Amino acid sequence: MAKITKDTLIAECLEINPDSARILQEAGMHCFGCAMAHGETIEEAVAVHGEDLDALLTRLNEGI
């Protein structure tokens, strides 16, 4: 089973967990619609948006 890590690209995250778009939106991150989603990692997106990386990773990995 795949796991979402800080190094997972946002585009890959969307493939691993189809619910991740909702989770990212709830965190104020709309990165999945951005052209950078194919080259930006979860960690990079969190740094820009100021979210808690560990908490977000926990949520993204729930239910996969």
All heavy atoms as a GROMACS GRO file, in nm:
protein
  476
    1MET      N    1   0.085  -0.119   0.000
    1MET     CA    2   0.000   0.000   0.000
    1MET      C    3   0.089   0.124   0.000
    1MET      O    4   0.185   0.134   0.074
    1MET     CB    5  -0.091  -0.002   0.123
    1MET     CG    6  -0.166   0.125   0.143
    1MET     SD    7  -0.290   0.131   0.275
    1MET     CE    8  -0.217   0.046   0.409
    2ALA      N    9   0.053   0.219  -0.084
    2ALA     CA   10   0.127   0.344  -0.093
    2ALA      C   11   0.099   0.431   0.029
    2ALA      O   12  -0.008   0.424   0.088
    2ALA     CB   13   0.087   0.418  -0.219
    3LYS      N   14   0.197   0.508   0.066
    3LYS     CA   15   0.183   0.601   0.178
    3LYS      C   16   0.224   0.740   0.130
    3LYS      O   17   0.320   0.755   0.055
    3LYS     CB   18   0.271   0.557   0.294
    3LYS     CG   19   0.258   0.647   0.415
    3LYS     CD   20   0.339   0.597   0.531
    3LYS     CE   21   0.319   0.692   0.648
    3LYS     NZ   22   0.395   0.652   0.765
    4ILE      N   23   0.151   0.839   0.174
    4ILE     CA   24   0.182   0.978   0.140
    4ILE      C   25   0.284   1.029   0.242
    4ILE      O   26   0.263   1.019   0.363
    4ILE     CB   27   0.054   1.063   0.142
    4ILE    CG1   28  -0.043   1.010   0.036
    4ILE    CG2   29   0.087   1.210   0.118
    4ILE    CD1   30  -0.182   1.067   0.046
    5THR      N   31   0.395   1.082   0.190
    5THR     CA   32   0.501   1.135   0.275
    5THR      C   33   0.525   1.281   0.239
    5THR      O   34   0.466   1.333   0.144
    5THR     CB   35   0.633   1.057   0.256
    5THR    OG1   36   0.686   1.087   0.126
    5THR    CG2   37   0.613   0.908   0.272
    6LYS      N   38   0.615   1.344   0.311
    6LYS     CA   39   0.648   1.485   0.284
    6LYS      C   40   0.706   1.501   0.144
    6LYS      O   41   0.698   1.608   0.085
    6LYS     CB   42   0.744   1.540   0.389
    6LYS     CG   43   0.879   1.474   0.386
    6LYS     CD   44   0.970   1.531   0.492
    6LYS     CE   45   1.107   1.462   0.480
    6LYS     NZ   46   1.214   1.554   0.503
    7ASP      N   47   0.762   1.395   0.087
    7ASP     CA   48   0.824   1.400  -0.044
    7ASP      C   49   0.730   1.362  -0.159
    7ASP      O   50   0.770   1.364  -0.274
    7ASP     CB   51   0.947   1.309  -0.047
    7ASP     CG   52   1.052   1.354   0.054
    7ASP    OD1   53   1.079   1.475   0.062
    7ASP    OD2   54   1.106   1.268   0.126
    8THR      N   55   0.607   1.327  -0.125
    8THR     CA   56   0.508   1.291  -0.227
    8THR      C   57   0.467   1.417  -0.304
    8THR      O   58   0.439   1.520  -0.244
    8THR     CB   59   0.384   1.227  -0.163
    8THR    OG1   60   0.424   1.111  -0.089
    8THR    CG2   61   0.281   1.188  -0.267
    9LEU      N   62   0.467   1.406  -0.435
    9LEU     CA   63   0.419   1.518  -0.517
    9LEU      C   64   0.268   1.532  -0.499
    9LEU      O   65   0.198   1.432  -0.477
    9LEU     CB   66   0.449   1.495  -0.664
    9LEU     CG   67   0.597   1.488  -0.703
    9LEU    CD1   68   0.612   1.452  -0.850
    9LEU    CD2   69   0.667   1.619  -0.673
   10ILE      N   70   0.218   1.652  -0.506
   10ILE     CA   71   0.075   1.676  -0.489
   10ILE      C   72  -0.005   1.594  -0.590
   10ILE      O   73  -0.106   1.533  -0.556
   10ILE     CB   74   0.042   1.825  -0.498
   10ILE    CG1   75   0.105   1.898  -0.378
   10ILE    CG2   76  -0.108   1.849  -0.502
   10ILE    CD1   77   0.101   2.047  -0.386
   11ALA      N   78   0.041   1.588  -0.714
   11ALA     CA   79  -0.028   1.510  -0.817
   11ALA      C   80  -0.034   1.363  -0.779
   11ALA      O   81  -0.136   1.296  -0.799
   11ALA     CB   82   0.039   1.529  -0.952
   12GLU      N   83   0.073   1.310  -0.722
   12GLU     CA   84   0.075   1.170  -0.677
   12GLU      C   85  -0.019   1.151  -0.559
   12GLU      O   86  -0.085   1.047  -0.548
   12GLU     CB   87   0.217   1.129  -0.637
   12GLU     CG   88   0.315   1.125  -0.750
   12GLU     CD   89   0.458   1.101  -0.705
   12GLU    OE1   90   0.493   1.140  -0.590
   12GLU    OE2   91   0.534   1.046  -0.783
   13CYS      N   92  -0.023   1.248  -0.471
   13CYS     CA   93  -0.111   1.243  -0.354
   13CYS      C   94  -0.256   1.225  -0.398
   13CYS      O   95  -0.331   1.146  -0.341
   13CYS     CB   96  -0.094   1.370  -0.273
   13CYS     SG   97  -0.200   1.383  -0.128
   14LEU      N   98  -0.294   1.297  -0.502
   14LEU     CA   99  -0.431   1.288  -0.554
   14LEU      C  100  -0.460   1.150  -0.610
   14LEU      O  101  -0.574   1.103  -0.604
   14LEU     CB  102  -0.454   1.394  -0.660
   14LEU     CG  103  -0.448   1.539  -0.611
   14LEU    CD1  104  -0.444   1.634  -0.728
   14LEU    CD2  105  -0.564   1.570  -0.518
   15GLU      N  106  -0.360   1.083  -0.664
   15GLU     CA  107  -0.377   0.948  -0.716
   15GLU      C  108  -0.386   0.846  -0.602
   15GLU      O  109  -0.464   0.752  -0.609
   15GLU     CB  110  -0.260   0.911  -0.808
   15GLU     CG  111  -0.258   0.990  -0.936
   15GLU     CD  112  -0.134   0.961  -1.020
   15GLU    OE1  113  -0.065   0.861  -0.994
   15GLU    OE2  114  -0.108   1.040  -1.112
   16ILE      N  115  -0.305   0.864  -0.498
   16ILE     CA  116  -0.300   0.770  -0.387
   16ILE      C  117  -0.429   0.776  -0.305
   16ILE      O  118  -0.484   0.674  -0.266
   16ILE     CB  119  -0.178   0.797  -0.297
   16ILE    CG1  120  -0.049   0.770  -0.376
   16ILE    CG2  121  -0.183   0.713  -0.170
   16ILE    CD1  122   0.077   0.819  -0.306
   17ASN      N  123  -0.474   0.898  -0.276
   17ASN     CA  124  -0.594   0.916  -0.194
   17ASN      C  125  -0.689   1.012  -0.267
   17ASN      O  126  -0.668   1.133  -0.264
   17ASN     CB  127  -0.558   0.972  -0.057
   17ASN     CG  128  -0.679   0.989   0.033
   17ASN    OD1  129  -0.792   0.971  -0.009
   17ASN    ND2  130  -0.654   1.025   0.158
   18PRO      N  131  -0.792   0.957  -0.330
   18PRO     CA  132  -0.886   1.043  -0.403
   18PRO      C  133  -0.954   1.149  -0.316
   18PRO      O  134  -1.001   1.251  -0.366
   18PRO     CB  135  -0.990   0.944  -0.456
   18PRO     CG  136  -0.919   0.813  -0.460
   18PRO     CD  137  -0.823   0.816  -0.344
   19ASP      N  138  -0.955   1.129  -0.185
   19ASP     CA  139  -1.016   1.226  -0.093
   19ASP      C  140  -0.919   1.339  -0.057
   19ASP      O  141  -0.955   1.432   0.013
   19ASP     CB  142  -1.062   1.153   0.033
   19ASP     CG  143  -1.164   1.231   0.112
   19ASP    OD1  144  -1.245   1.305   0.051
   19ASP    OD2  145  -1.165   1.218   0.236
   20SER      N  146  -0.796   1.331  -0.108
   20SER     CA  147  -0.697   1.432  -0.070
   20SER      C  148  -0.731   1.572  -0.120
   20SER      O  149  -0.694   1.671  -0.056
   20SER     CB  150  -0.557   1.390  -0.117
   20SER     OG  151  -0.553   1.376  -0.256
   21ALA      N  152  -0.803   1.584  -0.231
   21ALA     CA  153  -0.842   1.717  -0.278
   21ALA      C  154  -0.927   1.788  -0.173
   21ALA      O  155  -0.904   1.906  -0.143
   21ALA     CB  156  -0.918   1.707  -0.410
   22ARG      N  157  -1.022   1.716  -0.115
   22ARG     CA  158  -1.106   1.775  -0.010
   22ARG      C  159  -1.022   1.812   0.113
   22ARG      O  160  -1.036   1.920   0.170
   22ARG     CB  161  -1.216   1.677   0.031
   22ARG     CG  162  -1.306   1.732   0.143
   22ARG     CD  163  -1.401   1.626   0.196
   22ARG     NE  164  -1.334   1.509   0.250
   22ARG     CZ  165  -1.278   1.502   0.372
   22ARG    NH1  166  -1.278   1.608   0.450
   22ARG    NH2  167  -1.220   1.392   0.413
   23ILE      N  168  -0.931   1.723   0.152
   23ILE     CA  169  -0.847   1.746   0.269
   23ILE      C  170  -0.758   1.869   0.247
   23ILE      O  171  -0.745   1.953   0.336
   23ILE     CB  172  -0.762   1.621   0.300
   23ILE    CG1  173  -0.856   1.506   0.342
   23ILE    CG2  174  -0.659   1.650   0.408
   23ILE    CD1  175  -0.789   1.369   0.345
   24LEU      N  176  -0.698   1.879   0.130
   24LEU     CA  177  -0.614   1.995   0.100
   24LEU      C  178  -0.695   2.124   0.098
   24LEU      O  179  -0.650   2.227   0.151
   24LEU     CB  180  -0.542   1.975  -0.034
   24LEU     CG  181  -0.435   1.865  -0.037
   24LEU    CD1  182  -0.389   1.840  -0.180
   24LEU    CD2  183  -0.318   1.899   0.053
   25GLN      N  184  -0.814   2.119   0.042
   25GLN     CA  185  -0.901   2.239   0.040
   25GLN      C  186  -0.937   2.281   0.182
   25GLN      O  187  -0.935   2.400   0.212
   25GLN     CB  188  -1.028   2.211  -0.038
   25GLN     CG  189  -1.011   2.225  -0.185
   25GLN     CD  190  -1.145   2.216  -0.257
   25GLN    OE1  191  -1.229   2.134  -0.223
   25GLN    NE2  192  -1.162   2.299  -0.356
   26GLU      N  193  -0.971   2.186   0.267
   26GLU     CA  194  -1.006   2.219   0.406
   26GLU      C  195  -0.890   2.283   0.479
   26GLU      O  196  -0.910   2.360   0.572
   26GLU     CB  197  -1.053   2.094   0.479
   26GLU     CG  198  -1.189   2.046   0.435
   26GLU     CD  199  -1.231   1.916   0.500
   26GLU    OE1  200  -1.152   1.855   0.576
   26GLU    OE2  201  -1.346   1.873   0.473
   27ALA      N  202  -0.767   2.252   0.437
   27ALA     CA  203  -0.648   2.310   0.499
   27ALA      C  204  -0.612   2.445   0.434
   27ALA      O  205  -0.510   2.504   0.466
   27ALA     CB  206  -0.531   2.213   0.488
   28GLY      N  207  -0.696   2.491   0.339
   28GLY     CA  208  -0.671   2.618   0.273
   28GLY      C  209  -0.572   2.607   0.159
   28GLY      O  210  -0.521   2.707   0.110
   29MET      N  211  -0.545   2.486   0.119
   29MET     CA  212  -0.448   2.462   0.012
   29MET      C  213  -0.524   2.418  -0.113
   29MET      O  214  -0.588   2.314  -0.114
   29MET     CB  215  -0.349   2.354   0.056
   29MET     CG  216  -0.274   2.391   0.182
   29MET     SD  217  -0.181   2.256   0.252
   29MET     CE  218  -0.060   2.228   0.125
   30HIS      N  219  -0.513   2.496  -0.217
   30HIS     CA  220  -0.582   2.466  -0.342
   30HIS      C  221  -0.480   2.426  -0.448
   30HIS      O  222  -0.502   2.444  -0.567
   30HIS     CB  223  -0.664   2.587  -0.386
   30HIS     CG  224  -0.761   2.630  -0.280
   30HIS    ND1  225  -0.880   2.567  -0.261
   30HIS    CD2  226  -0.751   2.726  -0.186
   30HIS    CE1  227  -0.943   2.624  -0.160
   30HIS    NE2  228  -0.867   2.721  -0.112
   31CYS      N  229  -0.369   2.368  -0.401
   31CYS     CA  230  -0.254   2.336  -0.486
   31CYS      C  231  -0.286   2.235  -0.596
   31CYS      O  232  -0.220   2.234  -0.698
   31CYS     CB  233  -0.142   2.277  -0.401
   31CYS     SG  234  -0.097   2.379  -0.261
   32PHE      N  235  -0.382   2.149  -0.572
   32PHE     CA  236  -0.410   2.043  -0.668
   32PHE      C  237  -0.458   2.101  -0.801
   32PHE      O  238  -0.449   2.036  -0.904
   32PHE     CB  239  -0.511   1.944  -0.614
   32PHE     CG  240  -0.640   2.006  -0.570
   32PHE    CD1  241  -0.744   2.021  -0.659
   32PHE    CD2  242  -0.655   2.052  -0.440
   32PHE    CE1  243  -0.862   2.082  -0.619
   32PHE    CE2  244  -0.773   2.110  -0.400
   32PHE     CZ  245  -0.876   2.126  -0.489
   33GLY      N  246  -0.506   2.223  -0.803
   33GLY     CA  247  -0.550   2.286  -0.926
   33GLY      C  248  -0.442   2.370  -0.992
   33GLY      O  249  -0.461   2.424  -1.100
   34CYS      N  250  -0.329   2.378  -0.928
   34CYS     CA  251  -0.218   2.461  -0.976
   34CYS      C  252  -0.127   2.382  -1.069
   34CYS      O  253  -0.109   2.261  -1.052
   34CYS     CB  254  -0.140   2.510  -0.854
   34CYS     SG  255   0.010   2.602  -0.893
   35ALA      N  256  -0.067   2.450  -1.163
   35ALA     CA  257   0.027   2.384  -1.254
   35ALA      C  258   0.147   2.327  -1.178
   35ALA      O  259   0.210   2.232  -1.223
   35ALA     CB  260   0.073   2.482  -1.360
   36MET      N  261   0.178   2.384  -1.063
   36MET     CA  262   0.291   2.337  -0.984
   36MET      C  263   0.264   2.202  -0.918
   36MET      O  264   0.356   2.139  -0.868
   36MET     CB  265   0.324   2.441  -0.875
   36MET     CG  266   0.376   2.572  -0.928
   36MET     SD  267   0.532   2.557  -1.018
   36MET     CE  268   0.639   2.507  -0.885
   37ALA      N  269   0.141   2.155  -0.917
   37ALA     CA  270   0.104   2.031  -0.849
   37ALA      C  271   0.185   1.912  -0.901
   37ALA      O  272   0.208   1.816  -0.828
   37ALA     CB  273  -0.045   2.003  -0.864
   38HIS      N  274   0.229   1.919  -1.023
   38HIS     CA  275   0.304   1.807  -1.080
   38HIS      C  276   0.450   1.808  -1.038
   38HIS      O  277   0.519   1.708  -1.055
   38HIS     CB  278   0.292   1.807  -1.232
   38HIS     CG  279   0.152   1.782  -1.277
   38HIS    ND1  280   0.096   1.656  -1.277
   38HIS    CD2  281   0.055   1.865  -1.319
   38HIS    CE1  282  -0.029   1.664  -1.318
   38HIS    NE2  283  -0.057   1.790  -1.344
   39GLY      N  284   0.497   1.917  -0.981
   39GLY     CA  285   0.637   1.925  -0.941
   39GLY      C  286   0.658   1.968  -0.798
   39GLY      O  287   0.772   1.978  -0.753
   40GLU      N  288   0.551   1.994  -0.725
   40GLU     CA  289   0.561   2.042  -0.587
   40GLU      C  290   0.527   1.930  -0.490
   40GLU      O  291   0.428   1.859  -0.508
   40GLU     CB  292   0.466   2.160  -0.567
   40GLU     CG  293   0.483   2.228  -0.433
   40GLU     CD  294   0.399   2.356  -0.424
   40GLU    OE1  295   0.280   2.351  -0.459
   40GLU    OE2  296   0.455   2.457  -0.381
   41THR      N  297   0.610   1.914  -0.387
   41THR     CA  298   0.585   1.812  -0.287
   41THR      C  299   0.489   1.865  -0.179
   41THR      O  300   0.468   1.986  -0.168
   41THR     CB  301   0.714   1.768  -0.217
   41THR    OG1  302   0.767   1.878  -0.142
   41THR    CG2  303   0.818   1.716  -0.316
   42ILE      N  304   0.438   1.773  -0.101
   42ILE     CA  305   0.351   1.811   0.012
   42ILE      C  306   0.428   1.905   0.105
   42ILE      O  307   0.376   2.007   0.149
   42ILE     CB  308   0.304   1.686   0.088
   42ILE    CG1  309   0.219   1.596  -0.001
   42ILE    CG2  310   0.229   1.725   0.215
   42ILE    CD1  311   0.088   1.656  -0.046
   43GLU      N  312   0.554   1.872   0.133
   43GLU     CA  313   0.634   1.956   0.223
   43GLU      C  314   0.651   2.098   0.168
   43GLU      O  315   0.640   2.195   0.243
   43GLU     CB  316   0.771   1.892   0.245
   43GLU     CG  317   0.859   1.970   0.340
   43GLU     CD  318   0.991   1.903   0.368
   43GLU    OE1  319   1.053   1.849   0.273
   43GLU    OE2  320   1.033   1.904   0.484
   44GLU      N  321   0.675   2.110   0.039
   44GLU     CA  322   0.691   2.244  -0.022
   44GLU      C  323   0.561   2.323  -0.015
   44GLU      O  324   0.562   2.442   0.015
   44GLU     CB  325   0.737   2.229  -0.166
   44GLU     CG  326   0.878   2.176  -0.178
   44GLU     CD  327   0.915   2.134  -0.319
   44GLU    OE1  328   0.827   2.094  -0.397
   44GLU    OE2  329   1.036   2.141  -0.350
   45ALA      N  330   0.450   2.257  -0.040
   45ALA     CA  331   0.320   2.325  -0.035
   45ALA      C  332   0.288   2.370   0.107
   45ALA      O  333   0.238   2.480   0.127
   45ALA     CB  334   0.210   2.233  -0.087
   46VAL      N  335   0.319   2.285   0.204
   46VAL     CA  336   0.294   2.320   0.344
   46VAL      C  337   0.378   2.440   0.385
   46VAL      O  338   0.331   2.529   0.456
   46VAL     CB  339   0.322   2.198   0.436
   46VAL    CG1  340   0.332   2.238   0.580
   46VAL    CG2  341   0.213   2.094   0.418
   47ALA      N  342   0.502   2.446   0.338
   47ALA     CA  343   0.590   2.558   0.372
   47ALA      C  344   0.533   2.690   0.321
   47ALA      O  345   0.541   2.792   0.389
   47ALA     CB  346   0.729   2.535   0.314
   48VAL      N  347   0.471   2.687   0.204
   48VAL     CA  348   0.413   2.808   0.146
   48VAL      C  349   0.286   2.848   0.220
   48VAL      O  350   0.262   2.966   0.243
   48VAL     CB  351   0.382   2.786  -0.004
   48VAL    CG1  352   0.299   2.900  -0.061
   48VAL    CG2  353   0.511   2.768  -0.082
   49HIS      N  354   0.207   2.748   0.261
   49HIS     CA  355   0.076   2.776   0.320
   49HIS      C  356   0.075   2.776   0.473
   49HIS      O  357  -0.027   2.808   0.533
   49HIS     CB  358  -0.027   2.676   0.268
   49HIS     CG  359  -0.052   2.691   0.122
   49HIS    ND1  360  -0.136   2.788   0.070
   49HIS    CD2  361  -0.003   2.624   0.014
   49HIS    CE1  362  -0.137   2.779  -0.062
   49HIS    NE2  363  -0.057   2.682  -0.098
   50GLY      N  364   0.187   2.739   0.536
   50GLY     CA  365   0.198   2.747   0.680
   50GLY      C  366   0.115   2.646   0.758
   50GLY      O  367   0.075   2.673   0.870
   51GLU      N  368   0.090   2.530   0.700
   51GLU     CA  369   0.014   2.426   0.769
   51GLU      C  370   0.108   2.338   0.852
   51GLU      O  371   0.230   2.340   0.834
   51GLU     CB  372  -0.060   2.338   0.667
   51GLU     CG  373  -0.171   2.411   0.594
   51GLU     CD  374  -0.281   2.458   0.686
   51GLU    OE1  375  -0.324   2.380   0.773
   51GLU    OE2  376  -0.322   2.573   0.673
   52ASP      N  377   0.051   2.258   0.942
   52ASP     CA  378   0.126   2.162   1.022
   52ASP      C  379   0.148   2.037   0.936
   52ASP      O  380   0.053   1.966   0.904
   52ASP     CB  381   0.047   2.128   1.148
   52ASP     CG  382   0.118   2.028   1.237
   52ASP    OD1  383   0.162   1.923   1.186
   52ASP    OD2  384   0.127   2.053   1.357
   53LEU      N  385   0.272   2.010   0.899
   53LEU     CA  386   0.305   1.901   0.808
   53LEU      C  387   0.260   1.766   0.862
   53LEU      O  388   0.194   1.689   0.793
   53LEU     CB  389   0.454   1.900   0.777
   53LEU     CG  390   0.505   1.787   0.687
   53LEU    CD1  391   0.437   1.791   0.550
   53LEU    CD2  392   0.656   1.794   0.673
   54ASP      N  393   0.294   1.736   0.987
   54ASP     CA  394   0.260   1.606   1.044
   54ASP      C  395   0.110   1.585   1.052
   54ASP      O  396   0.060   1.476   1.020
   54ASP     CB  397   0.324   1.588   1.182
   54ASP     CG  398   0.475   1.577   1.173
   54ASP    OD1  399   0.526   1.525   1.071
   54ASP    OD2  400   0.543   1.620   1.268
   55ALA      N  401   0.037   1.686   1.092
   55ALA     CA  402  -0.109   1.675   1.102
   55ALA      C  403  -0.171   1.654   0.965
   55ALA      O  404  -0.262   1.571   0.949
   55ALA     CB  405  -0.168   1.799   1.168
   56LEU      N  406  -0.121   1.725   0.865
   56LEU     CA  407  -0.174   1.710   0.730
   56LEU      C  408  -0.143   1.571   0.674
   56LEU      O  409  -0.230   1.507   0.615
   56LEU     CB  410  -0.118   1.818   0.638
   56LEU     CG  411  -0.172   1.818   0.495
   56LEU    CD1  412  -0.324   1.838   0.493
   56LEU    CD2  413  -0.104   1.924   0.412
   57LEU      N  414  -0.022   1.521   0.696
   57LEU     CA  415   0.014   1.387   0.649
   57LEU      C  416  -0.074   1.281   0.714
   57LEU      O  417  -0.116   1.186   0.647
   57LEU     CB  418   0.162   1.358   0.674
   57LEU     CG  419   0.259   1.433   0.585
   57LEU    CD1  420   0.403   1.409   0.631
   57LEU    CD2  421   0.242   1.395   0.439
   58THR      N  422  -0.103   1.298   0.841
   58THR     CA  423  -0.192   1.203   0.909
   58THR      C  424  -0.328   1.201   0.842
   58THR      O  425  -0.382   1.095   0.812
   58THR     CB  426  -0.206   1.240   1.059
   58THR    OG1  427  -0.077   1.229   1.120
   58THR    CG2  428  -0.305   1.150   1.128
   59ARG      N  429  -0.382   1.317   0.816
   59ARG     CA  430  -0.514   1.325   0.751
   59ARG      C  431  -0.511   1.268   0.610
   59ARG      O  432  -0.604   1.198   0.568
   59ARG     CB  433  -0.563   1.469   0.746
   59ARG     CG  434  -0.597   1.523   0.885
   59ARG     CD  435  -0.670   1.653   0.881
   59ARG     NE  436  -0.799   1.638   0.817
   59ARG     CZ  437  -0.857   1.732   0.742
   59ARG    NH1  438  -0.798   1.848   0.725
   59ARG    NH2  439  -0.975   1.711   0.686
   60LEU      N  440  -0.405   1.295   0.536
   60LEU     CA  441  -0.395   1.247   0.399
   60LEU      C  442  -0.380   1.095   0.392
   60LEU      O  443  -0.420   1.033   0.294
   60LEU     CB  444  -0.278   1.314   0.326
   60LEU     CG  445  -0.297   1.462   0.293
   60LEU    CD1  446  -0.166   1.522   0.244
   60LEU    CD2  447  -0.408   1.481   0.190
   61ASN      N  448  -0.323   1.036   0.495
   61ASN     CA  449  -0.303   0.891   0.496
   61ASN      C  450  -0.418   0.813   0.556
   61ASN      O  451  -0.420   0.690   0.548
   61ASN     CB  452  -0.171   0.857   0.567
   61ASN     CG  453  -0.053   0.877   0.476
   61ASN    OD1  454  -0.038   0.811   0.374
   61ASN    ND2  455   0.032   0.973   0.512
   62GLU      N  456  -0.513   0.881   0.617
   62GLU     CA  457  -0.629   0.811   0.673
   62GLU      C  458  -0.714   0.754   0.560
   62GLU      O  459  -0.741   0.820   0.462
   62GLU     CB  460  -0.714   0.907   0.757
   62GLU     CG  461  -0.647   0.949   0.886
   62GLU     CD  462  -0.726   1.054   0.962
   62GLU    OE1  463  -0.827   1.106   0.911
   62GLU    OE2  464  -0.684   1.084   1.075
   63GLY      N  465  -0.750   0.631   0.574
   63GLY     CA  466  -0.842   0.570   0.481
   63GLY      C  467  -0.783   0.521   0.350
   63GLY      O  468  -0.856   0.485   0.260
   64ILE      N  469  -0.649   0.520   0.340
   64ILE     CA  470  -0.592   0.466   0.215
   64ILE      C  471  -0.538   0.327   0.239
   64ILE      O  472  -0.520   0.283   0.347
   64ILE     CB  473  -0.484   0.555   0.152
   64ILE    CG1  474  -0.367   0.578   0.247
   64ILE    CG2  475  -0.543   0.685   0.106
   64ILE    CD1  476  -0.250   0.646   0.181
   0.00000   0.00000   0.00000
